[in-house]
Amino acid sequence: MNVKSMKEALGYECLSGESWLDRPVEGAYQSDLLSDVMGKAQAGMVWITSQVHKNIVAVASLKELSAIVAVNERKVDPEVIEAANEEEVVILASGKPAFETGGELYCWLSEAKNG
Amino acid sequence: MRIEYHIEGGDFSAAGGASSAVRKTLKQFNIAPLLVRRIAVVLYEAEMNVVAHAYHGTMTVDIRPTGIYVVIEDSGPGIEDIDKAMQEGFSTATDEVRQMGFGAGMGLPNIRKNCDEMTLTSTPGVGTRLEIQVNF
């Protein structure tokens, strides 16, 4: 149950941090409020969000999240991708709305844990 | 070990830099990961408060064998009602800042939850001073 197997199972595109896809996935947290993530997300979680500005990199790095999953067709600026690579932050793109992304990830996590 | 960082109000692209730098230093000192993560939350929220609300400020970090002592002092509008500011969900952030996902009114509560000592003082129209301690 690592970022790579999640990415492959759910068809995410990898935008940054290709070298760190072997990180374990401990769970997931979905929020667009940065302080909510700072307060409630746990290390090793995947963070589903529609925020794609540079500050998500600092949040993911400080909280030691395993990956960020950007939803919809949100365009992530090269500047953000560069910062993410520097800070060893994995950014994936789901290409789907937040609800579908969260639902699919929830199912994958449940199956992966029970299977 | 004492380090001082400058924080520029409104500069969201550099925001989080001071917190990241301190986190890296703490990791080098082999501080327990859980403690490092608590300190990271405290520093980031304090730093973002300056970025989102003040004109400019400084973060002074003092790492001692017993713990980490941080003073964040800014020039800015200050806080009218500190009790209110400490309430979860209360925020005076602008719409622009909220659109970025800040201003959820959880910054100060997050700091309080993750530190051992916290003193917040402010003079409206002048600025705010936040003293934080996390014991090792």
gemmi code that builds the backbone of each chain (N, CA, C; Angstrom):
import gemmi

chains = {
    "A": [
        ("MET", (0.839, -1.188, 0.000), (0.000, 0.000, 0.000), (0.876, 1.240, 0.000)),
        ("ASN", (1.465, 1.539, -1.148), (2.273, 2.751, -1.200), (1.730, 3.685, -2.285)),
        ("VAL", (2.394, 4.834, -2.418), (1.901, 5.856, -3.339), (1.879, 5.323, -4.770)),
        ("LYS", (2.883, 4.524, -5.091), (2.982, 4.008, -6.457), (1.787, 3.093, -6.788)),
        ("SER", (1.467, 2.171, -5.875), (0.353, 1.253, -6.163), (-0.975, 2.008, -6.209)),
        ("MET", (-1.108, 3.052, -5.363), (-2.319, 3.876, -5.382), (-2.432, 4.620, -6.713)),
        ("LYS", (-1.319, 5.204, -7.123), (-1.267, 5.969, -8.380), (-1.661, 5.079, -9.556)),
        ("GLU", (-1.129, 3.854, -9.563), (-1.420, 2.948, -10.676), (-2.862, 2.451, -10.650)),
        ("ALA", (-3.336, 2.109, -9.449), (-4.702, 1.586, -9.332), (-5.743, 2.637, -9.713)),
        ("LEU", (-5.476, 3.892, -9.360), (-6.490, 4.930, -9.566), (-6.207, 5.826, -10.777)),
        ("GLY", (-5.131, 5.528, -11.475), (-4.833, 6.243, -12.714), (-4.431, 7.695, -12.544)),
        ("TYR", (-3.725, 7.995, -11.440), (-3.267, 9.370, -11.227), (-2.059, 9.670, -12.098)),
        ("GLU", (-1.950, 10.961, -12.429), (-0.745, 11.412, -13.134), (0.227, 11.973, -12.092)),
        ("CYS", (1.498, 11.632, -12.237), (2.486, 12.130, -11.274), (3.090, 13.435, -11.779)),
        ("LEU", (2.963, 14.494, -10.992), (3.465, 15.808, -11.413), (4.800, 16.159, -10.759)),
        ("SER", (5.028, 15.637, -9.561), (6.306, 15.902, -8.888), (6.653, 14.748, -7.963)),
        ("GLY", (7.929, 14.705, -7.589), (8.376, 13.739, -6.582), (8.362, 12.293, -7.023)),
        ("GLU", (8.674, 12.063, -8.286), (8.670, 10.704, -8.847), (9.553, 9.738, -8.044)),
        ("SER", (10.594, 10.273, -7.423), (11.544, 9.410, -6.684), (11.008, 8.922, -5.346)),
        ("TRP", (9.855, 9.487, -4.908), (9.379, 9.128, -3.558), (8.049, 8.376, -3.580)),
        ("LEU", (7.805, 7.674, -4.674), (6.533, 6.969, -4.806), (6.457, 5.705, -3.955)),
        ("ASP", (7.579, 5.323, -3.348), (7.553, 4.117, -2.516), (7.074, 4.407, -1.089)),
        ("ARG", (6.716, 5.652, -0.815), (6.208, 5.992, 0.525), (4.900, 5.259, 0.830)),
        ("PRO", (4.787, 4.745, 2.064), (3.534, 4.068, 2.433), (2.370, 5.061, 2.514)),
        ("VAL", (1.179, 4.580, 2.217), (-0.037, 5.395, 2.349), (-0.759, 4.950, 3.620)),
        ("GLU", (-0.836, 5.811, 4.602), (-1.418, 5.448, 5.911), (-2.909, 5.780, 6.001)),
        ("GLY", (-3.400, 6.524, 5.012), (-4.784, 6.977, 5.058), (-4.906, 8.198, 4.171)),
        ("ALA", (-6.025, 8.900, 4.266), (-6.188, 10.085, 3.425), (-6.985, 11.148, 4.161)),
        ("TYR", (-6.799, 12.387, 3.760), (-7.535, 13.507, 4.335), (-7.918, 14.446, 3.200)),
        ("GLN", (-9.169, 14.884, 3.212), (-9.647, 15.733, 2.123), (-10.076, 17.083, 2.671)),
        ("SER", (-9.421, 18.156, 2.215), (-9.780, 19.495, 2.680), (-9.106, 20.544, 1.813)),
        ("ASP", (-9.769, 21.681, 1.666), (-9.155, 22.808, 0.959), (-8.723, 23.898, 1.937)),
        ("LEU", (-8.908, 23.640, 3.229), (-8.487, 24.599, 4.248), (-7.141, 24.168, 4.808)),
        ("LEU", (-6.150, 25.013, 4.634), (-4.788, 24.612, 4.979), (-4.597, 24.362, 6.469)),
        ("SER", (-5.230, 25.206, 7.295), (-5.085, 25.025, 8.744), (-5.818, 23.782, 9.236)),
        ("ASP", (-6.844, 23.399, 8.516), (-7.568, 22.178, 8.833), (-6.632, 20.990, 8.615)),
        ("VAL", (-5.906, 21.018, 7.521), (-4.943, 19.961, 7.219), (-3.803, 19.986, 8.242)),
        ("MET", (-3.337, 21.190, 8.567), (-2.257, 21.315, 9.558), (-2.705, 20.723, 10.892)),
        ("GLY", (-3.968, 20.924, 11.236), (-4.465, 20.469, 12.527), (-4.858, 19.004, 12.562)),
        ("LYS", (-5.452, 18.514, 11.477), (-6.087, 17.196, 11.543), (-5.398, 16.073, 10.764)),
        ("ALA", (-4.705, 16.405, 9.690), (-4.074, 15.331, 8.907), (-2.911, 14.721, 9.688)),
        ("GLN", (-2.668, 13.445, 9.451), (-1.577, 12.756, 10.139), (-0.467, 12.437, 9.142)),
        ("ALA", (0.743, 12.311, 9.674), (1.885, 11.965, 8.824), (1.575, 10.680, 8.056)),
        ("GLY", (1.996, 10.631, 6.796), (1.794, 9.430, 5.990), (0.473, 9.399, 5.244)),
        ("MET", (-0.369, 10.416, 5.494), (-1.649, 10.462, 4.784), (-1.496, 11.082, 3.396)),
        ("VAL", (-2.439, 10.748, 2.522), (-2.550, 11.391, 1.223), (-3.534, 12.548, 1.392)),
        ("TRP", (-3.241, 13.687, 0.797), (-4.093, 14.868, 0.951), (-4.795, 15.191, -0.370)),
        ("ILE", (-6.123, 15.075, -0.357), (-6.922, 15.399, -1.544), (-7.355, 16.853, -1.455)),
        ("THR", (-7.043, 17.656, -2.472), (-7.384, 19.079, -2.414), (-7.557, 19.696, -3.793)),
        ("SER", (-8.287, 20.809, -3.826), (-8.361, 21.563, -5.077), (-7.457, 22.790, -5.029)),
        ("GLN", (-6.739, 22.950, -3.910), (-5.755, 24.042, -3.843), (-4.501, 23.609, -4.600)),
        ("VAL", (-4.010, 24.474, -5.461), (-2.787, 24.092, -6.197), (-1.723, 25.190, -6.131)),
        ("HIS", (-1.880, 26.122, -5.189), (-0.847, 27.162, -5.077), (0.337, 26.641, -4.252)),
        ("LYS", (1.389, 27.449, -4.218), (2.666, 26.984, -3.674), (2.623, 26.566, -2.201)),
        ("ASN", (1.689, 27.130, -1.445), (1.663, 26.848, -0.008), (1.309, 25.402, 0.343)),
        ("ILE", (0.696, 24.682, -0.615), (0.382, 23.271, -0.332), (1.664, 22.454, -0.149)),
        ("VAL", (2.737, 22.920, -0.789), (4.010, 22.199, -0.694), (4.533, 22.268, 0.740)),
        ("ALA", (4.492, 23.464, 1.333), (4.969, 23.629, 2.714), (4.127, 22.800, 3.672)),
        ("VAL", (2.814, 22.804, 3.477), (1.919, 22.047, 4.363), (2.231, 20.546, 4.273)),
        ("ALA", (2.337, 20.034, 3.052), (2.605, 18.605, 2.861), (3.965, 18.213, 3.428)),
        ("SER", (4.926, 19.094, 3.246), (6.276, 18.805, 3.723), (6.333, 18.847, 5.255)),
        ("LEU", (5.744, 19.894, 5.851), (5.793, 20.039, 7.314), (5.020, 18.927, 8.014)),
        ("LYS", (3.918, 18.491, 7.407), (3.103, 17.433, 8.019), (3.581, 16.031, 7.611)),
        ("GLU", (4.577, 15.966, 6.755), (5.132, 14.697, 6.255), (4.043, 13.814, 5.648)),
        ("LEU", (3.226, 14.436, 4.796), (2.170, 13.700, 4.101), (2.805, 12.878, 2.986)),
        ("SER", (2.199, 11.756, 2.644), (2.840, 10.888, 1.647), (2.657, 11.421, 0.227)),
        ("ALA", (1.543, 12.132, -0.036), (1.335, 12.728, -1.352), (0.171, 13.716, -1.315)),
        ("ILE", (0.183, 14.635, -2.282), (-0.970, 15.513, -2.493), (-1.677, 14.995, -3.741)),
        ("VAL", (-3.006, 14.896, -3.694), (-3.752, 14.560, -4.907), (-4.568, 15.793, -5.302)),
        ("ALA", (-4.167, 16.420, -6.393), (-4.884, 17.588, -6.886), (-6.066, 17.105, -7.715)),
        ("VAL", (-7.240, 17.677, -7.447), (-8.447, 17.186, -8.119), (-8.791, 18.016, -9.362)),
        ("ASN", (-9.762, 17.517, -10.136), (-10.176, 18.157, -11.390), (-9.005, 18.301, -12.346)),
        ("GLU", (-9.147, 19.213, -13.273), (-8.031, 19.425, -14.203), (-7.251, 20.658, -13.752)),
        ("ARG", (-7.112, 20.796, -12.428), (-6.414, 21.965, -11.899), (-5.001, 21.993, -12.447)),
        ("LYS", (-4.639, 23.152, -13.000), (-3.304, 23.270, -13.569), (-2.322, 23.661, -12.463)),
        ("VAL", (-1.298, 22.857, -12.291), (-0.297, 23.149, -11.262), (0.874, 23.859, -11.928)),
        ("ASP", (1.172, 25.062, -11.440), (2.238, 25.868, -12.035), (3.606, 25.200, -11.912)),
        ("PRO", (4.466, 25.414, -12.940), (5.821, 24.851, -12.892), (6.571, 25.267, -11.620)),
        ("GLU", (6.274, 26.471, -11.143), (6.925, 26.978, -9.924), (6.572, 26.097, -8.709)),
        ("VAL", (5.325, 25.647, -8.671), (4.865, 24.792, -7.571), (5.507, 23.405, -7.681)),
        ("ILE", (5.580, 22.903, -8.908), (6.177, 21.585, -9.142), (7.657, 21.595, -8.781)),
        ("GLU", (8.305, 22.693, -9.130), (9.729, 22.834, -8.802), (9.931, 22.839, -7.283)),
        ("ALA", (9.099, 23.631, -6.578), (9.194, 23.685, -5.112), (8.927, 22.305, -4.515)),
        ("ALA", (7.962, 21.586, -5.069), (7.613, 20.266, -4.559), (8.781, 19.285, -4.735)),
        ("ASN", (9.429, 19.337, -5.880), (10.581, 18.462, -6.102), (11.706, 18.771, -5.125)),
        ("GLU", (11.909, 20.071, -4.852), (12.947, 20.473, -3.899), (12.628, 19.987, -2.484)),
        ("GLU", (11.357, 20.037, -2.125), (10.945, 19.668, -0.761), (10.538, 18.200, -0.644)),
        ("GLU", (10.781, 17.434, -1.696), (10.472, 15.996, -1.712), (8.982, 15.728, -1.487)),
        ("VAL", (8.158, 16.549, -2.119), (6.706, 16.397, -2.004), (6.153, 15.801, -3.302)),
        ("VAL", (5.368, 14.725, -3.153), (4.755, 14.088, -4.315), (3.430, 14.788, -4.620)),
        ("ILE", (3.273, 15.281, -5.853), (1.968, 15.819, -6.267), (1.432, 14.942, -7.396)),
        ("LEU", (0.203, 14.450, -7.194), (-0.456, 13.637, -8.213), (-1.699, 14.391, -8.674)),
        ("ALA", (-2.142, 14.114, -9.893), (-3.371, 14.723, -10.388), (-4.373, 13.617, -10.660)),
        ("SER", (-5.592, 13.761, -10.120), (-6.596, 12.703, -10.317), (-7.383, 12.924, -11.605)),
        ("GLY", (-7.493, 14.177, -12.053), (-8.270, 14.486, -13.253), (-9.770, 14.326, -13.043)),
        ("LYS", (-10.196, 14.148, -11.785), (-11.616, 13.967, -11.488), (-12.030, 14.930, -10.374)),
        ("PRO", (-13.319, 15.189, -10.237), (-13.756, 16.074, -9.153), (-13.426, 15.503, -7.773)),
        ("ALA", (-13.471, 16.370, -6.769), (-13.072, 15.991, -5.412), (-13.894, 14.814, -4.875)),
        ("PHE", (-15.215, 14.845, -5.127), (-16.095, 13.810, -4.587), (-15.722, 12.425, -5.130)),
        ("GLU", (-15.552, 12.349, -6.465), (-15.174, 11.083, -7.090), (-13.781, 10.637, -6.623)),
        ("THR", (-12.881, 11.600, -6.557), (-11.509, 11.283, -6.145), (-11.506, 10.696, -4.736)),
        ("GLY", (-12.220, 11.372, -3.827), (-12.286, 10.900, -2.442), (-12.945, 9.531, -2.345)),
        ("GLY", (-14.034, 9.351, -3.081), (-14.766, 8.086, -3.046), (-13.926, 6.926, -3.537)),
        ("GLU", (-13.261, 7.137, -4.652), (-12.432, 6.063, -5.219), (-11.259, 5.719, -4.306)),
        ("LEU", (-10.673, 6.772, -3.749), (-9.525, 6.545, -2.866), (-9.968, 5.818, -1.593)),
        ("TYR", (-11.138, 6.183, -1.109), (-11.688, 5.523, 0.086), (-11.869, 4.021, -0.178)),
        ("CYS", (-12.463, 3.715, -1.326), (-12.679, 2.308, -1.681), (-11.363, 1.573, -1.833)),
        ("TRP", (-10.412, 2.219, -2.486), (-9.102, 1.568, -2.694), (-8.431, 1.294, -1.353)),
        ("LEU", (-8.471, 2.277, -0.464), (-7.840, 2.124, 0.849), (-8.507, 0.999, 1.646)),
        ("SER", (-9.849, 0.955, 1.615), (-10.575, -0.080, 2.365), (-10.219, -1.471, 1.823)),
        ("GLU", (-10.207, -1.583, 0.495), (-9.879, -2.868, -0.113), (-8.434, -3.271, 0.184)),
        ("ALA", (-7.542, -2.295, 0.081), (-6.131, -2.575, 0.307), (-5.895, -3.025, 1.743)),
        ("LYS", (-6.635, -2.427, 2.693), (-6.466, -2.779, 4.106), (-7.043, -4.166, 4.393)),
        ("ASN", (-8.205, -4.438, 3.803), (-8.876, -5.714, 4.094), (-8.356, -6.866, 3.246)),
        ("GLY", (-7.863, -6.520, 2.054), (-7.412, -7.560, 1.153), (-5.993, -7.955, 1.450)),
    ],
    "B": [
        ("MET", (21.208, 27.549, 20.749), (21.261, 27.940, 19.345), (20.087, 28.873, 19.041)),
        ("ARG", (20.416, 30.048, 18.498), (19.393, 31.055, 18.281), (19.385, 31.464, 16.803)),
        ("ILE", (18.223, 31.422, 16.192), (18.123, 31.798, 14.782), (16.997, 32.817, 14.627)),
        ("GLU", (17.235, 33.810, 13.788), (16.183, 34.804, 13.565), (15.803, 34.838, 12.083)),
        ("TYR", (14.496, 34.860, 11.832), (14.000, 34.902, 10.453), (13.151, 36.149, 10.264)),
        ("HIS", (13.236, 36.700, 9.076), (12.365, 37.820, 8.729), (11.140, 37.260, 7.997)),
        ("ILE", (9.973, 37.777, 8.313), (8.746, 37.347, 7.615), (8.093, 38.565, 6.992)),
        ("GLU", (7.798, 38.470, 5.708), (7.213, 39.599, 4.991), (5.693, 39.412, 4.866)),
        ("GLY", (4.955, 40.394, 5.324), (3.494, 40.323, 5.218), (3.064, 40.281, 3.759)),
        ("GLY", (2.109, 39.443, 3.441), (1.568, 39.381, 2.083), (2.377, 38.544, 1.100)),
        ("ASP", (3.564, 38.098, 1.512), (4.408, 37.333, 0.581), (4.103, 35.835, 0.700)),
        ("PHE", (3.047, 35.408, 0.034), (2.606, 34.014, 0.157), (3.546, 33.035, -0.538)),
        ("SER", (4.318, 33.526, -1.517), (5.166, 32.574, -2.246), (6.361, 32.134, -1.398)),
        ("ALA", (6.813, 32.990, -0.471), (7.944, 32.605, 0.391), (7.458, 32.048, 1.727)),
        ("ALA", (6.145, 32.079, 1.937), (5.586, 31.684, 3.228), (5.880, 30.228, 3.561)),
        ("GLY", (6.203, 29.985, 4.805), (6.517, 28.626, 5.240), (8.008, 28.352, 5.231)),
        ("GLY", (8.763, 29.270, 4.680), (10.220, 29.093, 4.558), (10.910, 28.975, 5.906)),
        ("ALA", (10.547, 29.856, 6.843), (11.179, 29.844, 8.171), (10.846, 28.528, 8.883)),
        ("SER", (9.570, 28.117, 8.813), (9.146, 26.880, 9.472), (9.892, 25.671, 8.905)),
        ("SER", (10.035, 25.643, 7.585), (10.738, 24.523, 6.942), (12.198, 24.483, 7.364)),
        ("ALA", (12.818, 25.657, 7.462), (14.230, 25.723, 7.841), (14.432, 25.188, 9.268)),
        ("VAL", (13.539, 25.585, 10.174), (13.659, 25.135, 11.574), (13.430, 23.626, 11.659)),
        ("ARG", (12.451, 23.141, 10.890), (12.153, 21.706, 10.901), (13.379, 20.895, 10.479)),
        ("LYS", (14.072, 21.380, 9.443), (15.261, 20.672, 8.968), (16.345, 20.658, 10.045)),
        ("THR", (16.498, 21.790, 10.740), (17.494, 21.876, 11.811), (17.157, 20.889, 12.932)),
        ("LEU", (15.883, 20.840, 13.311), (15.464, 19.948, 14.403), (15.687, 18.482, 14.040)),
        ("LYS", (15.447, 18.164, 12.775), (15.647, 16.781, 12.329), (17.125, 16.402, 12.438)),
        ("GLN", (17.994, 17.386, 12.149), (19.435, 17.120, 12.262), (19.822, 16.855, 13.714)),
        ("PHE", (19.097, 17.480, 14.631), (19.370, 17.290, 16.062), (18.762, 16.004, 16.606)),
        ("ASN", (18.132, 15.226, 15.725), (17.521, 13.956, 16.140), (16.408, 14.117, 17.164)),
        ("ILE", (15.649, 15.178, 17.052), (14.476, 15.372, 17.904), (13.410, 14.363, 17.437)),
        ("ALA", (12.653, 13.819, 18.376), (11.625, 12.809, 18.048), (10.679, 13.328, 16.963)),
        ("PRO", (10.373, 12.482, 15.950), (9.550, 12.917, 14.818), (8.210, 13.537, 15.222)),
        ("LEU", (7.560, 12.981, 16.241), (6.266, 13.500, 16.672), (6.400, 14.934, 17.188)),
        ("LEU", (7.480, 15.166, 17.905), (7.761, 16.491, 18.455), (8.064, 17.482, 17.325)),
        ("VAL", (8.833, 17.010, 16.355), (9.174, 17.862, 15.202), (7.900, 18.266, 14.467)),
        ("ARG", (6.974, 17.321, 14.330), (5.738, 17.626, 13.609), (4.872, 18.621, 14.385)),
        ("ARG", (4.843, 18.474, 15.715), (4.091, 19.438, 16.535), (4.680, 20.838, 16.389)),
        ("ILE", (6.001, 20.907, 16.466), (6.680, 22.204, 16.351), (6.448, 22.806, 14.964)),
        ("ALA", (6.455, 21.948, 13.935), (6.245, 22.414, 12.561), (4.872, 23.081, 12.422)),
        ("VAL", (3.847, 22.478, 13.029), (2.493, 23.048, 12.976), (2.477, 24.419, 13.645)),
        ("VAL", (3.067, 24.470, 14.837), (3.108, 25.715, 15.618), (3.799, 26.834, 14.820)),
        ("LEU", (4.972, 26.522, 14.286), (5.748, 27.540, 13.570), (5.043, 27.986, 12.296)),
        ("TYR", (4.495, 27.015, 11.561), (3.848, 27.347, 10.294), (2.643, 28.260, 10.526)),
        ("GLU", (1.813, 27.923, 11.478), (0.621, 28.735, 11.749), (1.026, 30.143, 12.189)),
        ("ALA", (2.049, 30.212, 13.028), (2.497, 31.521, 13.514), (3.065, 32.350, 12.353)),
        ("GLU", (3.813, 31.686, 11.505), (4.396, 32.361, 10.345), (3.298, 32.847, 9.393)),
        ("MET", (2.312, 31.983, 9.151), (1.236, 32.347, 8.231), (0.380, 33.492, 8.773)),
        ("ASN", (0.258, 33.576, 10.089), (-0.492, 34.692, 10.665), (0.163, 36.022, 10.307)),
        ("VAL", (1.482, 36.060, 10.349), (2.203, 37.287, 9.981), (2.000, 37.569, 8.487)),
        ("VAL", (2.150, 36.535, 7.667), (2.009, 36.696, 6.211), (0.594, 37.178, 5.852)),
        ("ALA", (-0.408, 36.580, 6.503), (-1.797, 36.880, 6.136), (-2.313, 38.178, 6.744)),
        ("HIS", (-1.772, 38.581, 7.884), (-2.374, 39.717, 8.596), (-1.466, 40.928, 8.793)),
        ("ALA", (-0.160, 40.717, 8.914), (0.716, 41.822, 9.322), (1.501, 42.415, 8.151)),
        ("TYR", (2.257, 43.479, 8.426), (3.090, 44.110, 7.381), (4.433, 43.392, 7.291)),
        ("HIS", (5.052, 43.193, 8.423), (6.258, 42.376, 8.462), (6.523, 41.952, 9.898)),
        ("GLY", (7.391, 40.973, 10.050), (7.651, 40.484, 11.393), (8.933, 39.681, 11.474)),
        ("THR", (9.261, 39.265, 12.701), (10.443, 38.423, 12.886), (10.049, 37.188, 13.697)),
        ("MET", (10.718, 36.105, 13.397), (10.551, 34.887, 14.172), (11.904, 34.546, 14.761)),
        ("THR", (11.979, 34.574, 16.089), (13.237, 34.240, 16.747), (13.088, 32.877, 17.402)),
        ("VAL", (13.939, 31.975, 16.997), (13.853, 30.592, 17.462), (15.072, 30.287, 18.319)),
        ("ASP", (14.815, 29.841, 19.525), (15.902, 29.501, 20.435), (15.787, 28.020, 20.774)),
        ("ILE", (16.748, 27.236, 20.310), (16.720, 25.792, 20.574), (17.669, 25.495, 21.730)),
        ("ARG", (17.106, 25.026, 22.834), (17.901, 24.695, 24.024), (17.731, 23.202, 24.324)),
        ("PRO", (18.562, 22.664, 25.210), (18.438, 21.224, 25.512), (17.062, 20.855, 26.075)),
        ("THR", (16.379, 21.814, 26.721), (15.091, 21.511, 27.359), (13.894, 21.697, 26.432)),
        ("GLY", (14.088, 22.462, 25.353), (12.947, 22.715, 24.481), (13.233, 23.804, 23.466)),
        ("ILE", (12.174, 24.190, 22.753), (12.311, 25.226, 21.740), (11.453, 26.422, 22.171)),
        ("TYR", (12.062, 27.589, 22.111), (11.400, 28.822, 22.550), (11.316, 29.750, 21.342)),
        ("VAL", (10.116, 30.161, 21.011), (9.928, 30.949, 19.792), (9.185, 32.245, 20.114)),
        ("VAL", (9.680, 33.341, 19.559), (8.982, 34.621, 19.686), (8.699, 35.136, 18.283)),
        ("ILE", (7.430, 35.387, 18.001), (7.046, 35.954, 16.708), (6.466, 37.333, 16.987)),
        ("GLU", (7.124, 38.336, 16.428), (6.704, 39.698, 16.693), (6.445, 40.393, 15.369)),
        ("ASP", (5.316, 41.062, 15.246), (5.053, 41.729, 13.968), (4.588, 43.169, 14.141)),
        ("SER", (4.762, 43.936, 13.064), (4.130, 45.244, 12.956), (2.910, 45.021, 12.089)),
        ("GLY", (1.776, 45.431, 12.600), (0.553, 45.171, 11.839), (-0.656, 45.729, 12.543)),
        ("PRO", (-1.813, 45.304, 12.122), (-3.049, 45.848, 12.688), (-3.303, 45.405, 14.129)),
        ("GLY", (-2.602, 44.357, 14.579), (-2.833, 43.850, 15.924), (-4.152, 43.090, 16.026)),
        ("ILE", (-4.449, 42.628, 17.231), (-5.678, 41.856, 17.460), (-6.541, 42.609, 18.466)),
        ("GLU", (-7.767, 42.919, 18.047), (-8.683, 43.684, 18.906), (-9.093, 42.870, 20.136)),
        ("ASP", (-9.493, 41.632, 19.880), (-10.049, 40.809, 20.951), (-9.374, 39.440, 20.935)),
        ("ILE", (-8.423, 39.255, 21.825), (-7.609, 38.030, 21.808), (-8.449, 36.785, 22.123)),
        ("ASP", (-9.391, 36.894, 23.052), (-10.237, 35.739, 23.386), (-11.001, 35.250, 22.157)),
        ("LYS", (-11.494, 36.206, 21.397), (-12.236, 35.883, 20.185), (-11.311, 35.240, 19.145)),
        ("ALA", (-10.113, 35.805, 19.015), (-9.143, 35.293, 18.040), (-8.737, 33.858, 18.354)),
        ("MET", (-8.804, 33.491, 19.629), (-8.429, 32.139, 20.034), (-9.538, 31.126, 19.765)),
        ("GLN", (-10.736, 31.615, 19.475), (-11.864, 30.702, 19.215), (-11.733, 30.042, 17.848)),
        ("GLU", (-11.989, 28.749, 17.820), (-11.935, 28.021, 16.566), (-13.007, 28.562, 15.610)),
        ("GLY", (-12.624, 28.857, 14.391), (-13.586, 29.333, 13.393), (-13.639, 30.842, 13.247)),
        ("PHE", (-13.057, 31.575, 14.214), (-13.071, 33.036, 14.085), (-11.865, 33.491, 13.285)),
        ("SER", (-12.108, 34.339, 12.283), (-11.003, 34.857, 11.482), (-11.354, 36.227, 10.924)),
        ("THR", (-10.353, 37.071, 10.755), (-10.569, 38.380, 10.132), (-9.891, 38.422, 8.756)),
        ("ALA", (-9.531, 37.243, 8.237), (-8.819, 37.186, 6.955), (-9.674, 37.737, 5.810)),
        ("THR", (-9.007, 38.298, 4.816), (-9.701, 38.839, 3.645), (-10.193, 37.697, 2.756)),
        ("ASP", (-11.121, 38.009, 1.859), (-11.648, 37.000, 0.936), (-10.538, 36.382, 0.092)),
        ("GLU", (-9.608, 37.229, -0.316), (-8.500, 36.773, -1.159), (-7.687, 35.694, -0.428)),
        ("VAL", (-7.406, 35.953, 0.835), (-6.640, 35.012, 1.658), (-7.444, 33.728, 1.889)),
        ("ARG", (-8.748, 33.883, 2.087), (-9.618, 32.716, 2.325), (-9.687, 31.821, 1.093)),
        ("GLN", (-9.666, 32.439, -0.077), (-9.723, 31.646, -1.309), (-8.527, 30.722, -1.450)),
        ("MET", (-7.426, 31.120, -0.812), (-6.231, 30.270, -0.861), (-6.316, 29.145, 0.164)),
        ("GLY", (-7.382, 29.158, 0.956), (-7.533, 28.095, 1.948), (-7.009, 28.478, 3.317)),
        ("PHE", (-6.638, 29.773, 3.466), (-6.259, 30.257, 4.793), (-7.485, 30.907, 5.421)),
        ("GLY", (-7.314, 31.396, 6.650), (-8.415, 32.126, 7.275), (-9.568, 31.258, 7.696)),
        ("ALA", (-9.264, 30.001, 8.066), (-10.316, 29.106, 8.548), (-10.561, 29.313, 10.036)),
        ("GLY", (-9.776, 30.169, 10.640), (-9.934, 30.409, 12.076), (-9.421, 29.248, 12.914)),
        ("MET", (-8.404, 28.586, 12.399), (-7.861, 27.439, 13.131), (-6.393, 27.601, 13.463)),
        ("GLY", (-5.804, 28.704, 13.037), (-4.369, 28.916, 13.236), (-3.980, 28.967, 14.698)),
        ("LEU", (-4.560, 29.911, 15.432), (-4.216, 30.044, 16.852), (-4.642, 28.810, 17.657)),
        ("PRO", (-5.859, 28.249, 17.412), (-6.195, 27.006, 18.117), (-5.207, 25.869, 17.827)),
        ("ASN", (-4.739, 25.778, 16.589), (-3.740, 24.749, 16.255), (-2.447, 24.963, 17.038)),
        ("ILE", (-2.079, 26.235, 17.192), (-0.855, 26.542, 17.945), (-1.035, 26.108, 19.402)),
        ("ARG", (-2.181, 26.493, 19.978), (-2.425, 26.180, 21.391), (-2.398, 24.670, 21.642)),
        ("LYS", (-2.978, 23.915, 20.699), (-3.042, 22.460, 20.869), (-1.670, 21.795, 20.798)),
        ("ASN", (-0.762, 22.402, 20.046), (0.510, 21.733, 19.784), (1.696, 22.250, 20.593)),
        ("CYS", (1.477, 23.289, 21.441), (2.607, 23.792, 22.218), (2.374, 23.552, 23.706)),
        ("ASP", (3.400, 23.797, 24.510), (3.270, 23.616, 25.959), (2.972, 24.928, 26.672)),
        ("GLU", (3.508, 26.024, 26.144), (3.240, 27.347, 26.724), (2.998, 28.317, 25.592)),
        ("MET", (2.049, 29.229, 25.788), (1.743, 30.194, 24.738), (1.310, 31.511, 25.380)),
        ("THR", (1.938, 32.612, 24.974), (1.532, 33.924, 25.458), (1.322, 34.836, 24.263)),
        ("LEU", (0.118, 35.365, 24.149), (-0.223, 36.227, 23.013), (-0.577, 37.612, 23.538)),
        ("THR", (0.160, 38.619, 23.083), (-0.150, 39.995, 23.463), (-0.220, 40.839, 22.204)),
        ("SER", (-1.049, 41.863, 22.224), (-1.207, 42.666, 21.020), (-1.653, 44.076, 21.356)),
        ("THR", (-1.168, 45.021, 20.575), (-1.643, 46.392, 20.682), (-2.280, 46.744, 19.345)),
        ("PRO", (-3.606, 46.907, 19.313), (-4.261, 47.231, 18.044), (-3.626, 48.465, 17.388)),
        ("GLY", (-3.377, 48.349, 16.099), (-2.758, 49.438, 15.350), (-1.242, 49.432, 15.402)),
        ("VAL", (-0.665, 48.589, 16.242), (0.795, 48.552, 16.381), (1.352, 47.183, 15.970)),
        ("GLY", (0.873, 46.142, 16.624), (1.375, 44.819, 16.269), (1.076, 43.775, 17.310)),
        ("THR", (1.623, 42.591, 17.071), (1.311, 41.424, 17.895), (2.593, 40.702, 18.264)),
        ("ARG", (2.603, 40.158, 19.477), (3.748, 39.367, 19.933), (3.242, 38.018, 20.454)),
        ("LEU", (3.814, 36.959, 19.939), (3.418, 35.616, 20.331), (4.649, 34.872, 20.829)),
        ("GLU", (4.547, 34.395, 22.063), (5.655, 33.606, 22.631), (5.188, 32.174, 22.783)),
        ("ILE", (5.987, 31.256, 22.305), (5.601, 29.846, 22.312), (6.744, 28.987, 22.848)),
        ("GLN", (6.382, 27.973, 23.577), (7.383, 27.036, 24.077), (6.916, 25.611, 23.835)),
        ("VAL", (7.804, 24.785, 23.317), (7.518, 23.349, 23.210), (8.665, 22.627, 23.916)),
        ("ASN", (8.330, 21.841, 24.910), (9.356, 21.129, 25.687), (9.805, 19.861, 24.965)),
        ("PHE", (11.091, 19.558, 25.097), (11.611, 18.308, 24.498), (11.373, 17.143, 25.449)),
    ],
}
model = gemmi.Model(1)
for chain_id, residues in chains.items():
    chain = gemmi.Chain(chain_id)
    for i, (resn, *xyz) in enumerate(residues, 1):
        res = gemmi.Residue()
        res.name, res.seqid = resn, gemmi.SeqId(i, " ")
        for name, pos in zip(("N", "CA", "C"), xyz):
            atom = gemmi.Atom()
            atom.name, atom.element = name, gemmi.Element(name[0])
            atom.pos, atom.b_iso = gemmi.Position(*pos), 0.0
            res.add_atom(atom)
        chain.add_residue(res)
    model.add_chain(chain)
structure = gemmi.Structure()
structure.add_model(model)
structure.setup_entities()
